[in-house]
Each structure stands twice: as structure tokens, then as C-alpha cells.
Amino acid sequence: MEEEDQRKVTDLVIELVRRLLSQQNPQNASPNSPHFSQSLRYALRILSSRLTPSVSPDADAVAESIKRRLATQGNSSDALTFADLYTKFASKNGPGSVNNKWAVLYLLKIISEDRKNAISGMDSSVFLPNLGLNDDEMGNDLRVLNAKENREKAWKNGVLLVSKDPENLREISFREFGNLVEEENEVTEEVLVRDVLYACQGIDGKYVKFDSNLDGYALSDSIKVPRATRTIVRKLCELGWLFRKVKGYISESMDRFPAEDVGTVGQAFCAALQDELSEYYKLLAVLKAQSTNPIPLVSENASSGNYLSLRRLSVWFAEPMVKMRLMAILVDKCKALRGGAMAGAIHLHAQHGDPLVHDFMRRLLRRVCSPLFEMVRSWVLEGELEDIFAEFFIVGQPVKAESLWREGYRLHAGMLPLFISQSIAQRILRTGKSINFLRVCCDDRGWADAATEALVAAGVTTRRGGLGYGETDALESLVMEAAKRIDKHLLDVIYKRYKFKEHCLAIKRYLLLGQGDFVQYLMDIVGPELSEPANTISSFKLAGLLESAIRSSNAQYDDPDILDQLRVKMMPHGTGDRGWDVFSLEYDARVPLDTVFTESVMTRYLRIFNFLWKLRRVEHALIGAWKTMKPNCLTSHVYTKLQHAVKLQLLSTLRRCQVLWDEMNHFVTNLQYYIMFEVLEVSWSNFSNEMEVAKDLDDLLAAHEKYLYSIVEKSLLGERSQTLYKSLFVLFDLILQFRSHADRFYEGIHELQARTAESSLSSQDKNKSRQTKDKSSEPGSEIREGRKALTQRASEFLQNMGQELDALATEYKSLLEGFLTELPVQQHLDLKFLLFRLDFTEFYTRQHATM
């Protein structure tokens, strides 16, 4: 087939030469003519030339160049004609069409350009004539071409001159270029390539060495190479400088392991870098094998040869350079970091739009974060803190059992990587804390079943490495499922096994004095004992009285385990303190309930108890005063024995005492109602509701803290109500003074009654004896003197008691007015309800307005 094609081409060329020569001289067109043979030989040589053009095979580009050249020469019509012809030429495809269209266009273009380079005076007999052109058009387009060996080629009259010399100028130029390169380069490119490969492994080559002053690999200045070669060598050796940095970090870190500043995450980072360097070593091995092949000359067709030049090396190093630069940046960032902080810093560089960088960082982070995710899995499912080198974002410390939940574990924000959100970190912390709390404080093992259920629900495998970087959804699912189940199990244990709700109710009934019959009986039986000096009171005796109060009230039906935790506590006392000032009750909460009822919490409960106990004491004192003050036959009997003026004075004093008692009783009764119902009961109701909806122990602690805070703030015990609290206690002390005053007042009345009765009996006896001895004497004189003295003494006593009552009433009125004035400015809204109850009829408001 090929022989037939060649024969057809030869026949076409013979026909072309014959037609061209026949136009010039028909005799030269004869096949036997020597001129015909010579012209045919030249034509075949032109067509069989293997000179490679220096342009890319692009037909459209060659056509555009021809059209632009015609337009710049002023031949616009020719340019349009050529464009139309090229469009038709390019559109012809299929059998019989020209396949290599660009070669045809390129040949025409070269011939057209070389016509203007023809040498004038050349003999045209050895050339082929140009179709359709005359001599005048070509006469002005000739110039001389000088060759290296004085060989000439020229155009004349549109005829192409091909030298008969077997030496090709292209080959000569290539040889000269090779000689020039050898003269300018003291070192061959093959040697430089091998040295660059050595430098990229951190090894000094024969000519390329590490320069500490430049902090990089470079060619010595004494070596003669072109500037371009020196520049490309320096750029390629940047990879070696980066490799040296990464390799140095790996070696240094591995030498220091197991130091704490390296840790398992740092070790995983070094292992991931080493894996990347292993791939890099494989590439260098391939390139090293290719570097042994010689680099062909420029004249040789070496476009697909298996050799390695500096320019080819720059192409090979493009991708490794990106990776090595990224690894060097990570090494610089992570030198002072460890654990979660290191993983977070690496994660920041993974947010990249380049797919190559993104995939590389994702692969690296899966290795780096593997120890971190294993710590998360172990903590969430087993409660084990496997953190030897302090790399985890959860930190544990040894504490007592009652402080395990609040102080045993905490988040370390500096070790929390950015790909784990704060909310998920809090859930991770709480889940592991719950497991440890159940194991240590509750002695419970039921959490293991809950953890297994969480694994099944989340669809995560139990093997190590089941979680990794980029699996955020799987991590969140595991944490959510584990937290939900383990927290529910923990609350079930707290509520059912340790009866948390019952203990809270017991504290409300006994420490917050919600059990009325118990409190009243306790106050009745301990009252006489607490009236004694504090240093003379026995705590054992008070404990016995407490036991009696429990047995004599409905408290006896409570759970014995709860009653066993209720005890008497005597607070520190000073000189002059009474038992009332130091007596209190305490509730001894045991593990694990002491996690909720901590020492600080019980201290606040003690403050509330002291306040409520003082309020109940004041109420008890007023009730006692009322029992003393109520009308009886003794006071009514006194009225008949006194003079009218003294009788009026007594009635006035009694009335003022009764009115003051009414005012105090109104204040104490409404205050107690507010505390017991508006504060304690409402707060307890809210707390009960929040206990029902609590999802974990933190929610339960927060609900209890809110409950306690509400009581403290509404009971005037908060920091913002200290002034009001002090005023209230001054009022309490004044009411207790009133009780003492009332007792002295009625004791005086009883004493007055006794003296009056004694005076009446003695006067009757004297009258009888005097009537028998001396009928003429005055029997009423001594009786009148005794009654006068008794009346005078009663008048003085009533006057003094009236003055003291007036002073108490004035002081009480002033203190109460100040207390009511401060209530509206309090920030807590519920305190305004207290003002509404105390001044329901606006009596105090009108009284203040008239002053």
C-alpha cells in the first residue's frame, strides 16, 4: 500500500514539473531533457526534507499569520480572498481531503517569505519557475544570505534555491549551539541534575552544597554556569531546604519522645509526615533512575525521551514542592504546640480551595487526630481519661467524692480543636463525668449497658479508630446518644435509689420549718432551755428534745434514713449569747447527695433556717405575750381596789400595750405568710417542675441552685437586701424587747394585786383588835395611809411602764416606717407583694403623708 502511494506521489510531482517547465520552454519539458531531470531531483528533495519547524502544528494560527501579513502589506483584498479560500480548504474533510492542512499552509508561508530573501543575479536555470508571477514582481525582493561555510541559498524570480551541499545548515547550527553550551558551562547538566537530587534529600552534592550563610543549597560562585542555570538550580533546591526542615523536626521530636511536649498527637503528626516523606523518597528514586540517561542534543528528537533535565525536574517537583512547603509551614506552627492545640492549628490550614492541598491536609489530619478521637471514644463510652501527656481538652484532678462532679473535671479551652464545637465539648465532658460519678459516688455499673446502647444507636464500631477527622456527624451522633442514655440512667439512680426528691422535701419541712406541728412542739420544749446562757446549754440534751419533738409530731412517720440525717448544731457563741442565738438544725447529706448539698449550699440553708427560726421565735414571743395580756379575773379585780385616777392610768397603759401588740402581730403575721407561701411554696413548686424536666445532673444542679437563690433573694437575705435585712432584725429585737416589757408589766400588776389583797386583810385584822380594846380610837387612819402608799406606788409603776411603752412604740413606728420605705426600691419584684400585704389598707401610707 505504501509503495503504491509513493508511486502516485512521484507521478504527481513529475506531472507538476513537466507543466512548469513547458510554460517556460517546451523543449525542457521532455523527460529525456537534462534540465527536466535536474528540476525533478530538486523538487523531490524539497518534498522529502525532514527539517522540523520551530512552531506548533496549528493550522488556524498559520492561516491567521498569513492573513495578517497580507493586510499589513496593504493587500486587504488578497487577505479577504485568502480568508475565504482557507475557510473552504479547512471545511473539506473525509476521503480525498488533505489531512495535514497546517503543513501545507506552513510550506506556502515559508516559500512566500523566502522569496524576499533571494539573492540577485542567481541563475534561474536550476530553479522551478513560479506560477503566475513575472520577473518584475520579484526583482526588488532579493538579498544576500551568508552561511557559516560561505554556502548560499537564494531566491530569484520566485524560484526556490536548494543547496546541493550534503551538509545541512540546521545540523551545523545545532552543533555550534552545543559547542557554545560546553564553553559556557563548566559542569554538565547531567551532573547538576544529580546534585539537585542529592540536595533534595538533604545531602551535599559535588557542586551543590548547603550554605549556612544563605540558609539554603546553592552552586558555588567559582563554578562557571549561566545565570539562568544558577537560578533554576536555586529554585529547585528550595525543595531540599524544606525537606531538611521537615526531616529535622521529625528527628528532633522522635528523639525527645516520650517527652510531654511531644505527646501522642505529636507522634502521630511525625508519623504522618514520615509517610509523606516515604512517598517523596519513591519519587526521588524514580528520578534518580532517569537521571542516569544522557540528555540528548537539541538537534535530536528528544521530546519523549526518558531522560531528566533541569527543566523537566522543575515539572516533576511542582506537586512535591506544594506539599513540602505545606509541611514546613505546619512544622513551624506546631513546634510549640501539642495535643488538641496542635490538631486545631493543622485544621486551620485544611480550609483550602485547592483540591490537592485539601486532600493532602485531610489525609494528614486523619493520622494526626487519631489519638484525639480515641481519647474521646474512651472518655464518652468508658469514662477513662487516657491522657498521659496532657493533650486532651478535658483535664482531671484528684478531689474528694463530694467534689467530683463540680471540680473533678473541666474543659481546657487551649486544647479544644476548632473542629469540635463548644456545645459538643460540653456534652463530651458531662458524659464522661456522669460515668465517673456513677462509678465512684454511686457504686453503679449500669452505665455500661447505656454506653452499649449508644454505640448501637449511633452506628459506630467498638474497635479503636472507629472515629476520625472529617466524621463530625458520627462524632456528634455518638456523643448525643451516649449523653442521653447515661444522663437518664444517672438521674434514675439519683431519684430512685438515693431518693433525692424525698431528701429535698425533708430539708424543706425541717430546715425551712415547713412542718408546722413539729416546729411548734420543738419551740415549746426547747424554749426554756434556749433562754439560758449559751455556754450552759448541753447539745446532747437538745438532741434528746429534738427526738421528742419528732416522736410527738407527724415527723415520726417519715423515712428513718431521712430522720437520721437531721441533727442539732450549736453555732459558735460569744459572751452574753443565749441559746436562741446559737441553736440551729442541720441536715447531714451523704454521698452522692452531697454533690448537690455541698458545704456552701448547706451554709445558705443555715442562713435561711436562722432567719426563719428568728421569725418563728418572734411569733412565739408574741403568742406568749398574748397569753399573758388577755383579760382575766385578776386584772379586773385590781380595777375595783384602785382610785379612779390610777384606774384610768392602768386602763390607758393596758390599751397602749394591746395596740402595740396588735401592730407587731400584724407585721409578723403578714411577713410570715409572705415567707411561707409567696417564697417557700412558690419556689418549691417551680423547683419540683424543673426536677421533672431535668435531662442531666447539671440541669438538676442548676434547678436546685435557682431554687435556693430564689429563697435567699425573696427572704431579704441576698446581697442587694442587706440594709433591709438589718432593719428587719432590729424590728425583731424590738418585738422581743416588747415581750420582756409586757412580762414585767403584767408581773407588776400581779404584784400590785397581791399587795392590795394583803393590805386589805391586814386592815381588817387591825380593825377588829382595835374595836375590842378601845372603842373610842380612829380605826380608818392607818388603813387610809396604807392605801395611799399603795396607790402612789401603783401610779409610779404605771407611769414608768407607760413611758417605756411610749418609747417602744415610737421606736417601732420609726423602724417600721423605714422598712416600708425601703421595700419599693428593692429590685426583686416579689418584695412589692410584701409591701402590698403589710399596707393593704394604706394605713401606713396615709400616716406617712400626714407627718
Secondary structure, DSSP 8 states (H G I E B T S, - for coil): -HHHHHHHHHHHHHHHHHHHHHHH-GGGGSTT-HHHHHHHHHHHHHHT-----SS---HHHHHHHHHHHHHHTT-HHHHHHHHHHHHHHHH--STTS-S-HHHHHHHHHHHHHHHTTB-TT--GGGS---TT--HHHHTT-B-----TTS----EETTEE-----SS-HHHHHHHHHHHHHHHH-SS-HHHHHHHHHHHTTT---SSEEEETTTTEEEE-TTS---HHHHHHHHHHTHHHHHHHHHHHHHHHHHHHTT-TTTHHHHHHHHHHHHHHHHHHHHHHHHHHHHHTS----TTS--TT-S---HHHHHHHTHHHHHHHHHHHHHHHHHTT--HHHHHHHHHHTT--S-HHHHHHHHHHHHHHTHHHHHHHHHHHHH-----TTS-SSEEE----GGGHHHHSEEE-GGG--TTS-HHHHHHHHHHHHHHHHHHHTS---THHHHHHHHHHHHT--SSTT-S-TT-HHHHHHHHHHHHHHHHHHHHHIIIIIS-HHHHHHHHHHHTS---HHHHHHHHHHHHHHHTSBGGG--HHHHHHHHHHHHHTSGGGGS-HHHHTTEEEEE----TT-BHHHHEEEEE---TTGGGTS-HHHHHHHHHHHHHHHHHHHHHHHHHHHHHHHS--HHHHHHHTTS-HHHHHHHHHHHHHHHHHHHHHHHHHHHHHHIIIIIIIIHHHHHHHHHHHH--SHHHHHHHHHHHHHHHHHHTT-SGGGHHHHHHHHHHHHHHHHHHHHHHHHHHHHHHHHHHHHHHHHHHHHHHHHHHHH-TTS-THHHHHHHHHHHHHHHHHHHHHHHHHHHHHHHHHHHHHHHHHHHGGG-S-THHHHHHHHHTTT-HHHHHHHH-
